[in-house]
Amino acid sequence: MLYQIAFFIRELRINLSRNPLMSVAAASTATISLLTLGISLMMVYTINNLSAEITSQVEIRAFLENDVTNYEIKNLQEKIFEMPQIRSIEYVSPDRALDKLQEDLNIELDISPEENPLPHALVIRVTDPRQIGIVADQVREMQGVTELKYGKSILQGILKLSLVVKFLGYLVTMLMSAGALFTIMNTIRLTVIARQEEIRTMQLVGATGWFIRWPFLMEGVFLGTAGGLVAALVLAVSYYLLGARIQNSLPFIIPLVKASVMAQMLVILLLLAGCIMGIAGSYISITRFLVERAKEY
């Protein structure tokens, strides 16, 4: 077993050193393919995070009758909180709403508590934004509630746009994965063709199909993981530099994923993708070659 492992490692070194330019070209091509894959992954991950951030801030504002009592407010809160979709409920008194309004507008209004036109309100947040319409319909029918506001059309637009963008992102990711697999497969096939006489000799002395495959599988893994590592490092550094600039310019408008989280995601997924594509591409190439040679003989 140790002898076979040593032999496979030696064959891998020979494969890489025999045609260094081809190996560099293959690794570079794999890097470019995985770069495009990584960009699509970044887009999907960022959009998912942005969608989750926006939808998590969606809330229902239930305005109550002016003469509602504290006892009725408490009972209404308890009744709403019994609903399984509810994440939190916050009571906003007219005085607190007025203070918040003055703070937002940066003005001072000379209004007494008796003259305050703002109503009592409950701020309701749900666990799943897709269930907000169901919650709103039930809360609207409760006694003491006069009006609801939760941006129904805006929320529906955000959810629809999120689904479309996610679908396009996953589609692009699949296409980029197929492109990277095709690139690695063709690269390994060129290596196999260059060593076809050596492979034929190994077959004549009784080498099994798997014994012939292993060095090429290892080469595919090496090229794929090398390309994945370089692509992940390039994208992680680019995201860190670009993300820092965006956060400094628009800190409250675009909530980006933390650079450390994004870098970890890219390294893991691109290394895994490169490894899988390398194995798959190598296996398909060498197996097809062996089948074709078997038909010839």
C-alpha positions in Angstrom: 0.0 0.0 0.0 2.8 2.5 0.9 4.6 1.5 -2.3 1.5 2.3 -4.3 1.0 5.6 -2.6 4.6 6.5 -3.2 4.2 5.5 -6.9 1.1 7.6 -7.3 2.8 10.6 -5.8 5.8 10.2 -8.1 3.5 9.9 -11.1 1.7 13.0 -10.0 5.1 14.9 -9.8 6.1 13.5 -13.2 2.8 14.6 -14.8 3.1 18.1 -13.4 6.8 18.6 -14.2 6.8 16.9 -17.6 4.5 19.7 -19.0 4.9 22.6 -16.6 3.4 25.1 -19.0 0.4 22.9 -19.5 0.0 22.4 -15.7 0.2 26.2 -15.1 -2.2 26.8 -17.9 -4.6 24.2 -16.5 -4.4 25.6 -13.0 -4.9 29.2 -14.3 -7.9 28.1 -16.4 -9.3 26.3 -13.3 -8.7 29.5 -11.3 -10.5 31.7 -13.8 -13.5 29.2 -13.9 -13.6 29.1 -10.1 -13.3 32.8 -9.9 -16.5 33.2 -11.9 -18.1 30.5 -9.8 -16.9 32.4 -6.6 -18.4 35.7 -7.9 -21.8 34.1 -8.4 -21.6 32.5 -4.9 -20.7 35.9 -3.4 -23.7 37.4 -5.2 -26.1 34.7 -4.0 -24.7 34.9 -0.4 -24.8 38.7 -0.3 -28.4 38.8 -1.7 -29.6 36.2 0.7 -28.1 38.2 3.6 -29.5 41.5 2.3 -32.9 39.9 1.8 -32.9 38.4 5.3 -31.7 41.7 6.8 -34.5 43.7 5.0 -37.3 41.2 5.7 -36.3 40.9 9.4 -37.0 44.6 9.9 -40.5 44.4 8.4 -43.0 45.1 11.1 -46.8 45.6 11.5 -48.0 48.8 13.1 -51.4 48.2 14.6 -53.0 51.6 15.6 -55.5 51.4 18.5 -58.6 53.3 19.5 -57.9 56.6 21.3 -59.8 55.7 24.4 -58.2 52.2 24.8 -57.2 51.4 28.4 -54.0 49.8 29.7 -55.9 46.7 30.6 -57.2 46.3 27.1 -53.8 46.9 25.6 -52.3 44.2 27.8 -55.0 41.8 26.8 -54.6 42.6 23.1 -50.8 42.0 23.4 -51.3 38.6 25.1 -53.9 37.6 22.5 -51.6 38.5 19.6 -48.6 36.8 21.2 -50.5 33.5 21.3 -50.1 33.4 17.5 -47.3 31.1 16.5 -45.9 33.5 13.9 -45.2 36.3 16.3 -41.6 37.1 17.2 -42.1 40.2 19.4 -44.6 42.9 20.3 -43.8 46.4 21.5 -46.3 49.0 22.7 -45.7 52.6 21.6 -47.6 55.2 23.6 -48.6 58.5 22.0 -46.1 60.4 24.1 -43.3 58.0 23.1 -44.3 58.3 19.4 -44.2 62.1 19.7 -40.8 62.0 21.2 -39.6 59.7 18.4 -41.1 62.0 15.8 -39.4 65.1 17.2 -36.1 63.2 17.4 -36.3 62.1 13.8 -37.3 65.5 12.5 -34.8 67.3 14.9 -37.5 69.8 16.0 -39.3 70.7 19.2 -43.1 70.7 19.1 -45.1 72.6 21.7 -47.8 70.1 22.2 -49.4 69.0 25.4 -50.3 65.4 26.1 -54.0 66.2 25.7 -53.4 67.8 22.3 -51.2 64.9 21.0 -52.8 63.6 17.8 -50.7 60.4 17.6 -52.5 57.1 18.4 -51.7 54.2 20.6 -49.8 51.6 18.6 -48.5 48.0 18.8 -45.3 47.2 16.8 -45.5 43.5 15.8 -42.7 41.5 14.3 -43.1 38.0 12.8 -40.7 35.1 12.6 -41.3 34.6 8.8 -42.0 37.7 6.7 -44.0 35.5 4.3 -46.5 35.0 7.0 -47.0 38.7 7.7 -50.2 38.9 5.6 -51.8 36.1 7.6 -50.9 37.8 10.8 -52.2 41.2 9.6 -55.5 39.7 8.6 -56.0 38.2 12.0 -54.9 41.3 14.0 -57.1 43.6 11.8 -60.2 41.7 13.1 -59.3 42.1 16.8 -61.3 44.5 18.9 -59.6 47.8 19.6 -57.6 47.8 16.4 -58.5 50.7 14.0 -55.8 50.5 11.3 -52.8 48.5 10.2 -49.7 49.5 8.3 -47.0 47.1 7.1 -46.0 48.0 3.6 -47.8 45.1 1.9 -46.9 45.9 -1.7 -43.3 46.8 -0.9 -42.8 43.5 1.1 -44.3 41.5 -1.7 -42.0 43.2 -4.2 -38.9 42.5 -2.1 -39.8 38.8 -1.7 -40.5 38.4 -5.4 -37.3 40.2 -6.4 -35.4 38.1 -3.9 -36.7 34.8 -5.4 -35.9 35.9 -8.9 -32.4 37.0 -8.1 -31.7 33.8 -6.1 -32.9 31.7 -9.0 -30.7 33.6 -11.4 -27.8 33.3 -9.0 -28.2 29.6 -8.6 -28.5 29.2 -12.3 -25.3 31.1 -13.0 -23.6 29.1 -10.2 -24.6 25.8 -11.9 -23.4 27.1 -15.3 -20.1 28.2 -13.9 -19.6 24.8 -12.1 -20.3 23.0 -15.4 -17.7 25.3 -17.2 -15.1 24.7 -14.5 -15.7 20.9 -14.7 -15.5 20.9 -18.5 -12.2 22.9 -18.4 -10.5 20.6 -15.9 -11.8 17.5 -17.8 -10.3 18.7 -21.1 -7.0 19.6 -19.4 -6.7 16.1 -17.9 -7.6 14.6 -21.2 -4.7 16.4 -22.9 -2.4 14.9 -20.2 -3.9 11.5 -20.8 -3.4 11.7 -24.6 0.2 12.8 -24.1 0.9 9.7 -22.0 -1.1 7.2 -24.0 1.9 5.1 -24.9 2.9 4.8 -21.2 -0.7 3.9 -20.3 -0.8 1.2 -23.0 2.4 -0.2 -21.6 0.9 -0.3 -18.1 -2.1 -2.2 -19.5 0.1 -4.7 -21.2 1.9 -5.5 -17.9 -1.4 -6.1 -16.2 -2.1 -2.8 -14.4 -5.8 -2.4 -13.4 -8.0 0.4 -14.5 -8.0 2.0 -11.0 -4.2 1.7 -10.8 -4.0 3.7 -14.0 -6.6 6.2 -12.9 -5.2 7.2 -9.5 -2.3 9.5 -10.7 -4.7 11.4 -13.0 -7.3 11.7 -10.2 -4.7 13.1 -7.9 -3.6 15.5 -10.7 -7.2 16.7 -11.1 -7.6 17.2 -7.3 -4.3 19.2 -7.3 -5.3 21.4 -10.2 -8.8 21.9 -8.8 -7.8 22.7 -5.2 -5.0 25.0 -6.4 -7.4 26.9 -8.6 -10.0 27.0 -5.8 -7.5 28.3 -3.3 -6.1 31.1 -5.6 -9.7 32.1 -6.6 -10.8 32.2 -2.9 -7.9 34.3 -1.8 -8.3 36.8 -4.7 -12.0 37.1 -4.1 -11.6 37.4 -0.3 -9.1 40.2 -0.6 -11.1 42.0 -3.2 -14.3 41.7 -1.1 -12.4 43.0 2.0 -11.1 46.1 0.2 -14.3 46.8 -1.7 -16.5 46.0 1.2 -14.5 48.4 3.5 -14.9 51.2 1.0 -18.7 50.6 0.6 -19.2 50.4 4.4 -17.4 53.7 4.9 -19.4 55.4 2.2 -22.9 53.8 2.8 -22.7 52.2 6.3 -26.5 52.1 6.9 -27.8 51.5 3.4 -26.0 48.3 2.3 -25.5 45.8 5.2 -22.7 43.6 3.8 -21.6 40.2 5.1 -18.6 40.4 7.4 -15.3 40.0 5.4 -14.2 37.1 7.7 -17.5 35.2 7.2 -17.3 35.7 3.4 -13.7 34.7 3.3 -14.4 31.5 5.3 -17.3 30.7 3.0 -15.3 31.2 -0.2 -12.3 29.2 1.0 -14.5 26.2 2.1 -16.8 26.2 -0.9 -14.2 26.9 -3.6 -11.8 24.3 -2.3 -14.5 21.8 -2.1 -15.8 22.7 -5.5 -12.3 22.6 -7.0 -11.6 19.2 -5.4 -14.9 17.7 -6.6 -14.6 19.1 -10.1 -11.0 17.9 -10.3 -12.0 14.3 -9.3 -15.0 14.3 -11.6 -13.2 15.8 -14.6 -10.2 13.4 -14.2 -12.4 10.4 -13.7 -14.5 11.2 -16.8 -11.4 11.9 -19.0 -9.4 8.8 -18.0 -12.4 6.5 -18.1 -13.5 7.7 -21.5 -9.9 7.2 -22.8 -9.6 3.7 -21.4 -13.0 2.7 -22.9 -12.0 4.1 -26.2 -8.7 2.2 -26.1 -10.5 -1.0 -25.1 -12.8 -0.7 -28.2 -9.7 -0.3 -30.4 -8.1 -3.4 -29.1 
